[in-house]
Amino acid sequence: MEQAEWIGASSGYRIQISQGIPADPPEARFLFNQSKYLAGQTCGEPILFRVWRKNRMLAFIYLFLGDKVAFSPCRATFGSVECTAAVTAEALDLLLQQASSFASSRSLTSIRVISYPFCYDYEGSTWITAAFLRNGFSIQYADENYHIPVIEEKWELSLHPSARRRLEKCLAAGFTFGPESASYAGKAWHFINTCRKRRGFPITLDQDSFIRLLEGFPGVYQLFTVKDGANTAALTVTVRINEHILYNFYPADAEGYQTYSPSILLTKELYEYAGRQGFKLLDLGIATDQGRPNHGLIRFKRNLGALPSLKLTFLKLLP
């Protein structure tokens, strides 16, 4: 149950602090900050900070309180501050100052915030980055995120010649693309887990959590596969971040298909699907791990014609 407290501030601004996920949530633009998503998060005590001027909310952030650390997100790709076009530097400063004071009052030692890629909102990302740095936060990690703008031109025109050759090889071999139902989720998790172990990356969701997401958010989480006859050559989970952004989450391919790179065909089909559904951006995710580059993955995503933008993690040590 939400318990709200109002704190007065200068120049007509007010800070609202709510304990719990509110029944009247702020207008979050991104899935991972929406109450329907956050309601299932259980890895800390949720606190919502909102800054208002008159009757207009200008910005907000959810923090989840652990034993020693306040973090945003709880369990998602990102959390961080969301703001409107009417936000001011003063409003952002007050928001972060009150969040920091609250965390200090709970005897926490630090605040860690993972923000969304700059390509989601370049202006907003610039404003909140400047505000974090003004208010005692440092950049803990600077990751490289890659995305493909969804435009009317054919995606293949932006491909590196080597990627185009492998795409043509997949098409010549008769590989097929299509959606899978949520009942396929268990098999998909094992496929992804096997692929990530082969590449030396742990899977961040256990099987039960993975299945709950696909079953609990129909139309938001969607499975797609590329098949070679009856064999799955590649698959991915897409996430509808909002009406403009489609996130390619957990792409994976089967061992033995390296000479085909079926993930290239998967990306082609996702790009065309995104265009048909009205998305403006296909997010391929990061190609770094806590700032450490994966040079092969960077090269692969650049060969797909993907563009880089920053995805920052902020850290503040509390007195």
N, C-alpha and C positions, 0 to 999 in steps of 0.2 A: 504494500500500500504506500502510495506517495505521501510524503510529509514535506511541505514546502515552507521555506523561510525567505522573507524578503529583507534585503540589506540596502539601505539608502546609499547613494553615491553622488558625486559632484556632477554639475552641469546637466542635471535632469536624468542621469542614468541610474538604473536600479539593477541589482543582481538578485536573481532568484536561485536558491539552492534547494533541490528536491532530492530526497532520499528515496530510492526506488525508481522503478520505471513508471513514468506518469501516465495517467489515463488520457490526458490531453497532450500528446507528444509534440515536440517542435516539428516544423516542416522539414524533415531531413531529406536531402536530395539523393542520398546514397543508401543503398540497402543496409549496410553494416551499422548505420546509425539510426535505423528505424525501430520503433518499439516492438513490432512484430518479430523482428530478428533478435533484438536484445532480450526479449522476455525469456528466451531459452538459455541465456548465458548464466552460468552458475559458478564462475571462477573468482568471484569477489563481490563486495557490497557495491551496488551501483549508486552513483551520485551524479545528478544532472545539474550543471551550472548554465544559467541563461543570463544574458545581459539585454536589458530593455531600455528603450527611450520612449517616453510617453506610453502608448499602447502597442508599440512595435518591437518585436524581438529582433535583435541584430545579429546575434551569434550564440552558439552553445557548444558545450563539450560534455560528454559522459566520461567520468573516471570510475574505474572499478578499484576498490580498496582491498589490498591484500594485507599480509602481516606487516610488511615493511615498505611496500611499494604501491603507489597508485599508478594504474596503467590504463591506457586507451589504445587499442580496443581490449576487450576481455578475451575473446577468442574469435578473431576474424583477420582479414587481410590488412585492414586499417581501421582507424577510428578518427581521432583528432577533432579539431574545431571545424564546424561548418558555419558559414556566415552569409549574410545577404549582401546585395549590391549597395545597400545603404549603410553598411558598417563603417565605423571610424576607427582610427588608431586608438583613440581614448577608450572606446568601448572594448576593444580587444585587450588592451592593457588591464582594464578593470576586471575583465573576465579571468585572465590568467593570474592576476594578483590574488583574487578571491579564491580561486581554485588552489593556489599554492598555500595560502593562509589556512584553508580548511585542511589540507593534507598535513601541514605542520601541526595543527591542533590535534590531529589523530596520532601524533608521534611517528609519522612515516618518515622514511629517510630519503625518498626520491620519487619523482614522477617520470614515467616513460610514455611517450606518445608516438605512435606510428601514424604518419599522415598519408593521405591519398596521393597518387601520382599527380605531378603538375599538369599533365595533359587533361585531367578531369576538369580542371578549373584553374587556368594560369593566373588570373587576377587574384582569386581567393587564396591560392597557394602562396603567391608573393606576399599578400597582406599578412597571412598568419605566420609565415616564416619570419618575417621581420618582427612581428609581435613576440614570437617565442624567443628570438635572440635578444630583444630589448628587455625581456623579463626573466633573465637568468638561466634560460635553457641553452644548451649547446647541441650541436648536431652530433649525435652518437654514431649514426650510420648514414651514408649517402648511397642509396642504391640506384641502379639504372633500370628503369622500366621501359618496356617497348610496346608500341601501339601502331595500328594501321588505321588511318582515316578511311572511313567508308564513303566512297564517292562514286560517281556514275561510271568512271572509267574502269576497264577490266583490271583486276588486281594483277594478273600475269604480266602486265606491262612493266611493273616495278620489280619483277623478280631478277635475281642474279642469273646469268646463263646456266650455271651449274644446277641451280634450284629448278629452273625451267625444264632442263633435261630430265631430272628425276620426276617431276610432275608428269611429263609426257610418258615416262616409263610406267608410272602407276596407271595412267589412263589406258595405255596400250595393253597392260596386263588385265584390264577389266575390273579393277578394284571399284567397289561401290561404297557410297556414303549414305547414312541414314540415321534417324533418331532411334533411341531405345527407350523402353518404358522404365519406370522406377523399379520394376521387378528384376531388372538386370543389374541393379546396384551392387549386390553382393559379388557377382562375377567381376564387375567393373573394378571394385575395390581391390580384389586380388590381382587383377591385371596391372593396375596402377602400382600397387605395392611391389610386385615383382620387378617392374620396370625401374622404379626408383631405387630399389636395393641394388639392381645391376649398375646403376649410375652413381651409387654412393650417396643418395639423398634419402633421409627418412620420410615417411609419409606423416603428415601432421594431424591427420584425423584417424581415429580407430574405426573399425568397420561399422560398429553400431551407430556412431555419430554421423558417419558418412551416409548411411542408409536413412537415418532420421531426417537429414537435410533434404535429400531427394524426395522422400515421401511427404515431408512436412511443408515443402515450398514448391508445389507443382506450378510450372510455368516460370519459375524463377531459376531453379536448378534443372538442367536438361542434359541428358547423356546423348552423345553422338559417337558413331563408330565408322571406321573405314574397314571393309572386309575384303578379303581375298577368298572368294568362294564362301565356305562355311567358317573360315578362320578369321579371327579379329587381328588385323594388322596394326591398327592404331585406334585410340579412343580419347575422348576428352569429356570434361564436364564444363558446360558454360553456365555463367551466373549473370542474371539480368540485374546489373547494378542500378540502373534506372532506365527510362525510355530511350535514352541516347547512348548508353554504354553497355556493351556485351563483353564480359570477362572470360577469357579462355583459361580455365582453371584445371590443373592436373592433367595436361596432355601427356600421353604415354604411347609407346609403340612396342611391338613384340620383337623379341630377339630373332635375328635371321633376316630382317627386312631392311637392314642398314643401306643396302645398295638402292632401295626404292625410296627411302624416306617418306613413308606414307603420311607423316605429319604435315608434309607440304600439301598433299591433296586434302587433308583434313582442314588446313587453314584456308585453302581456296574455297571449299564448300562452306565453311563458317562465314567467310567474307560475303559470299553471295547470299547466305541465309540472313546475315545481319542487314544487308541492303534491302532484302524483301520485307524485313520486319521493321524497317525505319530507324535502325540504329545508325549513329554517326561515327562511332569509334569502336574498334575491336582491340581490346586490351590483351596483349600476349604475356603480361606479367614481367617480373624482374628477371635479369640475367646475372645478378650478383647475389651474394649471400652475406648479409651484414657488411656490405661494402666491398667484399672480396669478389673480384671479377671471375666469372666462368667464361674464359675466352672462347671456347668452342660454342657455347650457347649464345654469346654475344654475336659471333660470326654468323651462326645459323639464323638468328632473328633479323640481323641486318640484311642477309641474303634474301629474306622474305619481303624486303622492302619496308620493314618496320622502322619507326622513328623513336629516338630515345627521349625520355624526360626523367627528371629527378623524382625519387620517392624517399622522403627523409624520415628518419627516426630521431626524435628529440629527447633529451634527458636533462632533468634538473635535480641537483643534489640539494636537499633541504637542510637548513640549520638545525 
